[in-house]
Amino acid sequence: MLKRLMRDLAVLLAVTLLALGLDRLGAFSALAAMLEVPAEETLSPAPPLWPGESAAYLPPAPSPEPRSIAAEREEVEAAAALSAGDLRIGGSWKVDELTLLREGWSYAVPDRGPQVLIFHTHSCEAYTPQGEDDYEPSGDFRTLDGSRSVIAVGDCLAEALEARGFTVLHDRSLYDYPAYNGAYDRSGAAVRQLLEDNPTIRVVIDLHRDALGGKRTEYLLPDGTKSAQVMLLLTTGENGLYHPSWRENLKLGLEVQNRMALDHPGLARPLYLSPARYNQHLSPGALLVEVGTEANTLAEAKQAAMLFADSLGEVLETHKEK
C-alpha cells in the first residue's frame, strides 16, 4: 500500500514539475527510478513463437556472475572508446548497445568439456587462390577441399582457441553441397544434435567467408603482415522467427567487438544486426562470423582467425566458472 502511494505521489510530482516548466530538475528520471522500470523493457519485445516451432530450445537459466567478472568488464569498458557504437542495424528495431554492453553476457563457460562449437553452414566458401593455396573449384570461389576452404579457417580458429586452454568441437561437415538451398536447415539440425550431445558448449560459431563483389578487406599488423578483417553478424528474429536469446547473443557479440577494438584496432568491420535469425536461436552464445571476402587469400583469412581468437579468448576467460 505504501509503495503504491509513493508511486502515485511520484507521478503527481512529475506532472506538476512539467506544468511549471521544471523538467530540467530531472522529474522524469526520478519517476523512472521510483517506478523501477527494467532497462530491457526499453528495447523491442522478443518476436512471437513461429507457427510450428517448439520452445524446447530455450537456453538454461544464466549462472550468477562473479563480482570479479563485473569489475573487469567495467575496467575494459572504461578503457575502450565503447566501440560497440560501431553497429549497423538492418531492421527497424532499436537497441541500446551501450546498455547491453554494460549488462554483459549472462552465461558462464564451464571448466571442462567442449565449450566452443565451430561449424560452417556454407562449408564450400573459398578465397582467391594464391600459391600453394590453389584449389579445384566447385563453383565461383567455392571448393570441396576443406584444406583450402573456410573450413581451414575454422581449423585455424579452433587451434588458436585450444592453445588458450579451451576445448573446441569443430564440425567440418558440408551443408551447402550438393545443394546450396536448405543449408541452414541442414546445419541447424546438426547443431541441435551436437548441443544435445555436448551440453557444456556455450559458444556456437557459424564461420563464413563474406562476398563483396570483388572487394577485399585488409588489416595490417604492426610488422606489416596482411590480415583480412572480421565481421560479426547477430540477429533479432524481427522478421517473425522464434528467437528468445537474441539479446544474449548480441551482448556476447558486443563484448567481442569491443575487445577486438582494444586488441587490434581496425580488425573488426562494423557489427551487423540482422532482422533474420540464421539458427542463432539455438544457443544464447551464437555468433555468425564473416572472415574476409572472396577477394582475400586463405592466408589472410587464417591470420584474421588467429587475431579473432585472441579477443574471443580474452572475453571467454572473463566468463569462466570460478
C-alpha positions as CSV (number, residue, x, y, z in Angstrom):
1,M,0.0,0.0,0.0
2,L,2.8,2.4,0.9
3,K,4.7,1.6,-2.2
4,R,1.6,2.3,-4.4
5,L,1.1,5.6,-2.6
6,M,4.8,6.6,-3.3
7,R,4.3,5.7,-7.0
8,D,1.2,7.9,-7.1
9,L,3.0,10.8,-5.5
10,A,5.9,10.4,-7.9
11,V,3.5,10.7,-10.9
12,L,1.9,13.7,-9.4
13,L,5.3,15.3,-8.8
14,A,6.4,14.7,-12.3
15,V,3.2,16.2,-13.8
16,T,3.4,19.2,-11.6
17,L,7.0,20.0,-12.4
18,L,6.3,19.5,-16.1
19,A,3.4,22.0,-15.9
20,L,5.8,24.5,-14.2
21,G,8.5,24.0,-16.9
22,L,10.8,22.5,-14.4
23,D,11.6,19.1,-16.1
24,R,15.2,20.2,-16.1
25,L,15.2,19.1,-12.5
26,G,15.1,15.5,-13.6
27,A,11.5,14.8,-12.7
28,F,11.1,12.0,-15.2
29,S,14.4,10.4,-14.2
30,A,13.3,10.3,-10.6
31,L,9.9,9.0,-11.7
32,A,11.5,6.2,-13.7
33,A,13.7,5.2,-10.8
34,M,10.8,5.1,-8.4
35,L,8.7,3.0,-10.8
36,E,11.6,0.6,-11.1
37,V,11.3,0.2,-14.9
38,P,13.7,-2.6,-16.1
39,A,16.2,-1.5,-18.7
40,E,15.3,-4.4,-21.0
41,E,11.7,-3.0,-21.3
42,T,13.1,0.0,-23.2
43,L,14.0,-2.5,-26.0
44,S,11.7,-4.0,-28.6
45,P,9.9,-7.2,-27.4
46,A,11.0,-10.6,-28.5
47,P,9.2,-11.9,-31.5
48,P,6.3,-14.4,-31.0
49,L,6.6,-18.1,-31.4
50,W,6.7,-19.0,-35.1
51,P,3.9,-21.4,-36.1
52,G,5.1,-25.0,-36.0
53,E,8.2,-24.3,-33.9
54,S,8.8,-25.6,-30.4
55,A,10.1,-23.7,-27.4
56,A,12.2,-26.7,-26.5
57,Y,15.5,-24.9,-27.2
58,L,15.1,-22.1,-24.7
59,P,18.5,-21.6,-23.1
60,P,19.1,-22.6,-19.5
61,A,19.0,-20.0,-16.7
62,P,22.2,-17.9,-16.5
63,S,24.6,-18.7,-13.8
64,P,25.2,-15.9,-11.2
65,E,28.0,-13.6,-12.4
66,P,31.0,-13.4,-10.0
67,R,31.8,-9.9,-8.8
68,S,35.3,-10.1,-10.3
69,I,33.9,-10.5,-13.8
70,A,31.7,-7.5,-13.5
71,A,34.6,-5.4,-12.2
72,E,36.9,-6.5,-15.0
73,R,34.2,-5.7,-17.6
74,E,33.8,-2.2,-16.1
75,E,37.5,-1.7,-16.4
76,V,37.5,-2.8,-20.1
77,E,34.5,-0.6,-20.8
78,A,36.2,2.4,-19.3
79,A,39.4,1.8,-21.2
80,A,37.6,1.3,-24.6
81,A,36.1,4.0,-26.7
82,L,32.9,1.9,-26.4
83,S,33.4,0.7,-29.9
84,A,30.0,-1.1,-29.6
85,G,28.6,2.1,-31.1
86,D,30.1,0.8,-34.4
87,L,26.9,-1.1,-35.1
88,R,24.8,-1.3,-38.3
89,I,21.1,-2.2,-37.8
90,G,19.4,-3.9,-40.7
91,G,15.9,-3.9,-39.3
92,S,13.7,-1.4,-37.6
93,W,14.2,-2.5,-34.0
94,K,16.2,-0.1,-31.9
95,V,18.7,-1.3,-29.3
96,D,20.8,0.5,-26.8
97,E,24.2,-1.2,-27.4
98,L,26.0,0.6,-24.6
99,T,23.4,-0.6,-22.1
100,L,23.7,-4.2,-23.4
101,L,27.5,-4.0,-23.2
102,R,27.3,-2.7,-19.7
103,E,25.0,-5.5,-18.6
104,G,27.3,-8.1,-20.2
105,W,26.7,-11.6,-21.4
106,S,24.9,-13.6,-18.7
107,Y,26.4,-17.0,-19.1
108,A,29.4,-18.8,-17.6
109,V,31.8,-21.0,-19.5
110,P,32.3,-24.5,-17.9
111,D,35.8,-25.5,-17.0
112,R,35.5,-28.9,-18.6
113,G,34.0,-30.5,-21.7
114,P,33.7,-28.9,-25.1
115,Q,33.0,-25.2,-24.6
116,V,33.0,-23.9,-28.2
117,L,31.4,-25.3,-31.3
118,I,32.6,-24.1,-34.7
119,F,30.7,-25.1,-37.9
120,H,30.1,-23.8,-41.4
121,T,26.6,-23.5,-42.9
122,H,28.3,-22.5,-46.2
123,S,31.2,-25.0,-45.9
124,C,32.4,-24.7,-49.5
125,E,33.2,-21.0,-49.4
126,A,36.7,-20.3,-50.5
127,Y,39.1,-17.4,-51.2
128,T,41.3,-16.1,-54.0
129,P,43.7,-18.8,-54.9
130,Q,47.4,-17.9,-54.3
131,G,50.5,-20.0,-54.3
132,E,50.1,-23.4,-52.5
133,D,46.5,-22.4,-51.6
134,D,45.2,-23.1,-55.1
135,Y,42.3,-25.4,-55.3
136,E,39.9,-27.3,-57.6
137,P,36.8,-25.1,-57.7
138,S,33.3,-26.4,-57.3
139,G,31.8,-23.0,-58.2
140,D,32.8,-19.4,-58.1
141,F,35.2,-19.1,-55.1
142,R,34.0,-22.4,-53.8
143,T,35.7,-25.8,-53.3
144,L,35.1,-29.2,-51.8
145,D,38.6,-29.2,-50.5
146,G,38.3,-28.5,-46.8
147,S,42.0,-27.7,-46.5
148,R,41.5,-24.7,-48.9
149,S,38.0,-23.5,-47.9
150,V,36.6,-21.6,-45.0
151,I,36.8,-25.0,-43.1
152,A,40.6,-24.4,-43.0
153,V,39.9,-21.1,-41.3
154,G,37.8,-22.9,-38.8
155,D,40.7,-25.3,-38.2
156,C,43.0,-22.3,-37.5
157,L,40.4,-20.7,-35.1
158,A,40.0,-24.0,-33.3
159,E,43.7,-24.5,-32.8
160,A,44.2,-20.9,-31.6
161,L,41.4,-21.2,-29.0
162,E,42.7,-24.6,-27.9
163,A,46.1,-23.1,-27.4
164,R,44.4,-20.7,-24.9
165,G,43.1,-23.6,-23.0
166,F,39.6,-24.0,-24.4
167,T,38.1,-27.3,-25.7
168,V,36.7,-26.8,-29.2
169,L,34.4,-29.0,-31.3
170,H,34.9,-28.3,-35.0
171,D,32.2,-29.7,-37.3
172,R,33.8,-29.9,-40.7
173,S,30.7,-31.3,-42.5
174,L,29.4,-29.9,-45.8
175,Y,26.0,-28.4,-45.6
176,D,25.9,-26.4,-48.8
177,Y,26.8,-29.3,-51.2
178,P,25.5,-30.8,-53.4
179,A,22.5,-28.4,-52.8
180,Y,23.1,-24.8,-51.6
181,N,19.4,-24.2,-50.8
182,G,18.4,-25.6,-47.4
183,A,21.9,-25.3,-46.0
184,Y,20.6,-23.5,-42.8
185,D,18.0,-26.2,-42.3
186,R,20.7,-28.9,-42.5
187,S,23.3,-27.1,-40.3
188,G,20.6,-26.2,-37.8
189,A,19.6,-29.9,-37.4
190,A,23.2,-30.8,-36.9
191,V,23.8,-28.1,-34.3
192,R,20.7,-29.1,-32.3
193,Q,22.1,-32.7,-32.1
194,L,25.6,-31.5,-31.2
195,L,24.3,-29.3,-28.4
196,E,22.2,-32.1,-27.1
197,D,25.2,-34.4,-27.1
198,N,27.6,-31.8,-25.6
199,P,25.7,-29.8,-23.0
200,T,28.8,-28.0,-21.9
201,I,29.0,-26.0,-25.1
202,R,28.3,-22.3,-24.5
203,V,29.6,-20.5,-27.7
204,V,28.4,-21.6,-31.1
205,I,30.2,-20.0,-34.1
206,D,29.0,-20.3,-37.7
207,L,32.1,-19.3,-39.6
208,H,31.7,-17.9,-43.1
209,R,33.6,-16.1,-45.8
210,D,31.8,-12.9,-46.9
211,A,31.3,-11.8,-50.6
212,L,31.6,-8.1,-51.5
213,G,31.7,-8.2,-55.3
214,G,35.5,-8.4,-55.5
215,K,36.2,-6.0,-52.7
216,R,38.9,-7.2,-50.3
217,T,39.2,-6.4,-46.6
218,E,42.6,-5.6,-45.1
219,Y,44.0,-5.1,-41.7
220,L,47.8,-4.5,-41.3
221,L,49.7,-5.8,-38.3
222,P,52.4,-3.5,-36.9
223,D,55.1,-5.7,-38.6
224,G,53.4,-5.2,-42.0
225,T,51.7,-8.6,-42.1
226,K,48.4,-8.5,-44.0
227,S,45.3,-9.9,-42.5
228,A,41.7,-10.0,-43.6
229,Q,39.1,-8.3,-41.5
230,V,36.4,-9.9,-39.3
231,M,32.7,-9.1,-39.2
232,L,30.3,-10.3,-36.6
233,L,26.7,-10.8,-37.7
234,L,24.0,-11.0,-35.0
235,T,20.3,-11.4,-35.5
236,T,17.0,-10.4,-33.8
237,G,14.3,-12.5,-35.5
238,E,12.4,-9.4,-36.2
239,N,11.1,-11.0,-39.4
240,G,8.9,-13.2,-37.2
241,L,11.1,-16.2,-36.4
242,Y,11.2,-17.5,-32.9
243,H,14.4,-16.1,-31.3
244,P,14.3,-15.9,-27.5
245,S,18.0,-15.4,-26.9
246,W,18.9,-12.6,-29.4
247,R,19.8,-10.1,-26.7
248,E,22.2,-12.5,-25.1
249,N,23.8,-13.3,-28.4
250,L,24.1,-9.6,-29.0
251,K,25.7,-9.0,-25.6
252,L,28.4,-11.5,-26.3
253,G,28.9,-10.1,-29.8
254,L,29.3,-6.6,-28.4
255,E,31.8,-7.8,-25.8
256,V,33.9,-9.5,-28.5
257,Q,33.6,-6.5,-30.9
258,N,34.7,-4.2,-28.1
259,R,37.6,-6.4,-27.2
260,M,38.8,-6.6,-30.9
261,A,38.8,-2.8,-30.9
262,L,41.1,-2.8,-27.9
263,D,43.4,-5.5,-29.0
264,H,43.6,-4.9,-32.8
265,P,42.0,-1.6,-33.8
266,G,40.8,-1.9,-37.4
267,L,40.5,-5.7,-37.4
268,A,36.7,-5.6,-37.0
269,R,34.3,-4.3,-39.5
270,P,31.1,-2.8,-38.1
271,L,28.9,-5.4,-36.3
272,Y,25.8,-6.0,-38.3
273,L,22.4,-6.7,-36.6
274,S,20.2,-8.5,-39.0
275,P,16.4,-8.9,-38.7
276,A,16.8,-12.6,-39.8
277,R,17.8,-15.5,-37.4
278,Y,20.3,-17.8,-39.1
279,N,19.9,-20.6,-36.4
280,Q,21.1,-18.2,-33.7
281,H,18.0,-19.2,-31.6
282,L,19.7,-22.5,-30.8
283,S,22.1,-21.0,-28.3
284,P,22.4,-17.9,-26.1
285,G,26.0,-17.7,-27.2
286,A,25.6,-17.9,-31.0
287,L,27.7,-15.8,-33.3
288,L,27.9,-15.7,-37.1
289,V,31.5,-14.6,-38.1
290,E,32.5,-13.5,-41.5
291,V,36.2,-13.8,-42.1
292,G,37.4,-11.9,-45.1
293,T,35.8,-11.9,-48.5
294,E,36.3,-13.8,-51.8
295,A,39.0,-11.2,-52.7
296,N,41.1,-12.1,-49.7
297,T,43.6,-15.0,-49.7
298,L,43.3,-18.0,-47.4
299,A,46.5,-16.9,-45.7
300,E,44.9,-13.5,-44.9
301,A,41.8,-15.2,-43.6
302,K,43.8,-17.6,-41.3
303,Q,45.7,-14.6,-39.9
304,A,42.4,-12.9,-39.1
305,A,41.1,-16.0,-37.4
306,M,44.2,-16.1,-35.1
307,L,43.7,-12.4,-34.2
308,F,40.0,-13.0,-33.6
309,A,40.8,-15.9,-31.4
310,D,42.9,-13.6,-29.2
311,S,39.9,-11.3,-28.5
312,L,37.3,-14.1,-28.2
313,G,39.6,-16.0,-25.9
314,E,40.0,-13.0,-23.6
315,V,36.3,-12.4,-23.4
316,L,35.6,-16.1,-22.6
317,E,38.3,-16.1,-19.9
318,T,36.3,-13.4,-18.1
319,H,33.2,-15.7,-18.2
320,K,34.9,-18.9,-17.0
321,E,33.2,-20.6,-14.0
322,K,35.1,-19.7,-10.8
